[in-house]
Amino acid sequence: MTDQSVEEDSKKQKLNEQQRRAFYAVLLAFRAETLSSGNKRTQIIEKLMSEWSIAQETLVSFEDNIQKNLVAHQERVDSEVKEPKKPLTISQPVKQSIDLGLFVTKLQAKKPTLCSSWGRVNPEALVGRRVCVRMPGEDEFEVLVIKEFSAKDGTHRLATVDPNVMWLNEALSWIDVRKVPDEDIRWKNGEKPDFQTPPGSGAGQ
């Protein structure tokens, strides 16, 4: 066999392969679309089989393969419909508010002493000062500002300085700063007011 014959055989094989792929694509298109006339579809298939020397066995094999692929695809679609994916949920950053709420609740559970126990410190003079409070279980301190003083129970209302941080409701924002442990509160310039610590509070120990 000459080189020319080998080359011609190779071209013929490539052509046959291309024809088989094209024939498969035609069958697949017929499955996806319904022609107005079934006879017309049959005529096209028979003409291609004759011109491209497609055997009947090849036609049967191709149609069987297409059918299996369509069934597998439909099963996947049905499975996705029965088990829809759960939508993503975005959790709100409320961890600090919850921890601080528990922190304040524990402080309020201890009855404050009378305002006379503030010693030489005027509690109203603390309004406007900034303090850093560390929440239970946290390493970072939260920057807060003292907004008001209640002479009735000796507590101050604290508010967050950062507008992006969620804060407590009005009832839980009142704290007796004397009861906060020294290691969990920092005063501006490190100068802690010289007030007396209420008995049994645990602060300053």
Disulfide bonds with the S-S distance in Angstrom:
none
